[in-house]
Amino acid sequence: MAEVFFYHLQGRPMEAALPQLLEKCLERGWRCVVQASTDERIDALDHLLWTYDEASFLPHGTDRQPESARQPILLTTTESNPNGAQVRFLVERAVIPDIASYARVIHLFDGADPEEIDNARAQWRAAKDGGHEVAYWQQSAEGRWQRR
């Protein structure tokens, strides 16, 4: 069974939280897939992961590029997993029907967007009903993640 984590974005946008979470996954040796709903979001994330920190970058590519299976972080709008990722990030209300093939699935949702909150609640119920371990993470006033 997969661990399913829900990150409730409140004080900081997804663009600030995602690179930090991806760094932690790479530190553990995990490959990642980030799934968004639109090609425009994938293009923005592609740019973000190259430029979010002046001193570093996150090695990644999109599934539209050759040799996407070699990427430690793959950006996609599809349900595929060509790089054999252990962790799947879902942004922009993206969903996948089969989460059992991952060690961890991470939903990032905007606490100011009612549709994203409703989607997160539905995904929480589906994960619980599927017997997966679920956890809810919320940002503190300092911007740190706290498990609730």
Contacts in CASP RR format, 6 or more apart in sequence:
PFRMAT RR
TARGET T0000
AUTHOR 0000-0000-0000
METHOD contacts of the structure
MODEL  1
MAEVFFYHLQGRPMEAALPQLLEKCLERGWRCVVQASTDERIDALDHLLW
TYDEASFLPHGTDRQPESARQPILLTTTESNPNGAQVRFLVERAVIPDIA
SYARVIHLFDGADPEEIDNARAQWRAAKDGGHEVAYWQQSAEGRWQRR
1 100 0 8 1.000
1 130 0 8 1.000
1 131 0 8 1.000
1 132 0 8 1.000
1 133 0 8 1.000
2 99 0 8 1.000
2 100 0 8 1.000
2 101 0 8 1.000
2 102 0 8 1.000
2 103 0 8 1.000
2 104 0 8 1.000
2 105 0 8 1.000
2 127 0 8 1.000
2 132 0 8 1.000
2 133 0 8 1.000
3 103 0 8 1.000
3 104 0 8 1.000
3 105 0 8 1.000
3 132 0 8 1.000
3 133 0 8 1.000
3 134 0 8 1.000
3 135 0 8 1.000
4 99 0 8 1.000
4 104 0 8 1.000
4 105 0 8 1.000
4 106 0 8 1.000
4 107 0 8 1.000
4 123 0 8 1.000
4 124 0 8 1.000
4 127 0 8 1.000
4 132 0 8 1.000
4 133 0 8 1.000
4 134 0 8 1.000
4 135 0 8 1.000
5 104 0 8 1.000
5 105 0 8 1.000
5 106 0 8 1.000
5 107 0 8 1.000
5 134 0 8 1.000
5 135 0 8 1.000
5 136 0 8 1.000
5 137 0 8 1.000
6 106 0 8 1.000
6 107 0 8 1.000
6 109 0 8 1.000
6 120 0 8 1.000
6 123 0 8 1.000
6 124 0 8 1.000
6 134 0 8 1.000
6 135 0 8 1.000
6 136 0 8 1.000
6 137 0 8 1.000
7 17 0 8 1.000
7 21 0 8 1.000
7 106 0 8 1.000
7 107 0 8 1.000
7 108 0 8 1.000
7 109 0 8 1.000
7 137 0 8 1.000
7 145 0 8 1.000
8 109 0 8 1.000
8 111 0 8 1.000
8 120 0 8 1.000
8 136 0 8 1.000
8 137 0 8 1.000
8 138 0 8 1.000
8 139 0 8 1.000
9 17 0 8 1.000
9 108 0 8 1.000
9 109 0 8 1.000
9 110 0 8 1.000
9 111 0 8 1.000
9 139 0 8 1.000
10 111 0 8 1.000
10 112 0 8 1.000
10 138 0 8 1.000
10 139 0 8 1.000
11 139 0 8 1.000
11 143 0 8 1.000
12 139 0 8 1.000
12 143 0 8 1.000
13 110 0 8 1.000
14 91 0 8 1.000
14 108 0 8 1.000
14 110 0 8 1.000
15 44 0 8 1.000
15 48 0 8 1.000
15 52 0 8 1.000
17 108 0 8 1.000
17 139 0 8 1.000
18 34 0 8 1.000
18 45 0 8 1.000
18 48 0 8 1.000
18 89 0 8 1.000
18 91 0 8 1.000
18 108 0 8 1.000
19 48 0 8 1.000
19 49 0 8 1.000
19 52 0 8 1.000
19 53 0 8 1.000
19 58 0 8 1.000
21 89 0 8 1.000
21 106 0 8 1.000
21 108 0 8 1.000
22 32 0 8 1.000
22 34 0 8 1.000
22 49 0 8 1.000
22 58 0 8 1.000
22 73 0 8 1.000
22 89 0 8 1.000
23 58 0 8 1.000
25 32 0 8 1.000
25 87 0 8 1.000
26 32 0 8 1.000
26 58 0 8 1.000
26 59 0 8 1.000
26 72 0 8 1.000
26 73 0 8 1.000
30 85 0 8 1.000
30 86 0 8 1.000
30 87 0 8 1.000
30 103 0 8 1.000
30 104 0 8 1.000
31 71 0 8 1.000
31 72 0 8 1.000
31 73 0 8 1.000
31 74 0 8 1.000
31 83 0 8 1.000
31 84 0 8 1.000
31 85 0 8 1.000
31 86 0 8 1.000
31 87 0 8 1.000
32 72 0 8 1.000
32 73 0 8 1.000
32 74 0 8 1.000
32 85 0 8 1.000
32 86 0 8 1.000
32 87 0 8 1.000
32 88 0 8 1.000
32 89 0 8 1.000
33 73 0 8 1.000
33 74 0 8 1.000
33 75 0 8 1.000
33 76 0 8 1.000
33 81 0 8 1.000
33 83 0 8 1.000
33 84 0 8 1.000
33 85 0 8 1.000
33 87 0 8 1.000
33 88 0 8 1.000
33 89 0 8 1.000
34 45 0 8 1.000
34 73 0 8 1.000
34 74 0 8 1.000
34 75 0 8 1.000
34 76 0 8 1.000
34 89 0 8 1.000
34 91 0 8 1.000
35 76 0 8 1.000
35 77 0 8 1.000
35 78 0 8 1.000
35 79 0 8 1.000
35 88 0 8 1.000
35 89 0 8 1.000
35 90 0 8 1.000
35 91 0 8 1.000
35 94 0 8 1.000
35 96 0 8 1.000
36 42 0 8 1.000
36 45 0 8 1.000
36 75 0 8 1.000
36 76 0 8 1.000
36 77 0 8 1.000
36 91 0 8 1.000
36 92 0 8 1.000
36 94 0 8 1.000
37 77 0 8 1.000
37 91 0 8 1.000
37 92 0 8 1.000
37 93 0 8 1.000
37 94 0 8 1.000
38 77 0 8 1.000
38 92 0 8 1.000
39 77 0 8 1.000
41 91 0 8 1.000
41 92 0 8 1.000
42 62 0 8 1.000
42 75 0 8 1.000
42 76 0 8 1.000
42 77 0 8 1.000
45 75 0 8 1.000
45 91 0 8 1.000
46 60 0 8 1.000
46 61 0 8 1.000
46 62 0 8 1.000
46 75 0 8 1.000
49 57 0 8 1.000
49 58 0 8 1.000
49 60 0 8 1.000
49 73 0 8 1.000
49 75 0 8 1.000
50 57 0 8 1.000
50 58 0 8 1.000
51 57 0 8 1.000
52 58 0 8 1.000
58 73 0 8 1.000
59 71 0 8 1.000
59 72 0 8 1.000
59 73 0 8 1.000
60 71 0 8 1.000
60 72 0 8 1.000
60 73 0 8 1.000
60 74 0 8 1.000
60 75 0 8 1.000
61 68 0 8 1.000
61 71 0 8 1.000
61 73 0 8 1.000
61 74 0 8 1.000
61 75 0 8 1.000
62 68 0 8 1.000
62 74 0 8 1.000
62 75 0 8 1.000
62 76 0 8 1.000
63 74 0 8 1.000
63 75 0 8 1.000
63 76 0 8 1.000
63 78 0 8 1.000
63 80 0 8 1.000
63 82 0 8 1.000
68 74 0 8 1.000
68 82 0 8 1.000
68 83 0 8 1.000
69 82 0 8 1.000
69 83 0 8 1.000
69 84 0 8 1.000
70 83 0 8 1.000
71 83 0 8 1.000
72 83 0 8 1.000
74 82 0 8 1.000
74 83 0 8 1.000
74 85 0 8 1.000
77 94 0 8 1.000
79 96 0 8 1.000
79 97 0 8 1.000
79 98 0 8 1.000
81 88 0 8 1.000
81 101 0 8 1.000
85 102 0 8 1.000
86 102 0 8 1.000
86 103 0 8 1.000
86 104 0 8 1.000
87 102 0 8 1.000
87 103 0 8 1.000
87 104 0 8 1.000
87 105 0 8 1.000
87 106 0 8 1.000
88 96 0 8 1.000
88 99 0 8 1.000
88 102 0 8 1.000
88 104 0 8 1.000
88 105 0 8 1.000
88 106 0 8 1.000
89 106 0 8 1.000
89 108 0 8 1.000
90 96 0 8 1.000
90 105 0 8 1.000
90 106 0 8 1.000
90 107 0 8 1.000
90 108 0 8 1.000
90 123 0 8 1.000
91 108 0 8 1.000
93 109 0 8 1.000
93 115 0 8 1.000
93 116 0 8 1.000
93 119 0 8 1.000
95 119 0 8 1.000
95 123 0 8 1.000
96 105 0 8 1.000
99 105 0 8 1.000
99 127 0 8 1.000
99 132 0 8 1.000
100 132 0 8 1.000
105 127 0 8 1.000
105 132 0 8 1.000
107 120 0 8 1.000
107 123 0 8 1.000
109 116 0 8 1.000
109 117 0 8 1.000
109 119 0 8 1.000
109 120 0 8 1.000
110 116 0 8 1.000
111 117 0 8 1.000
124 134 0 8 1.000
124 136 0 8 1.000
127 134 0 8 1.000
128 134 0 8 1.000
135 147 0 8 1.000
136 147 0 8 1.000
136 148 0 8 1.000
137 145 0 8 1.000
137 146 0 8 1.000
137 147 0 8 1.000
137 148 0 8 1.000
138 145 0 8 1.000
138 146 0 8 1.000
138 148 0 8 1.000
139 145 0 8 1.000
139 146 0 8 1.000
140 146 0 8 1.000
END
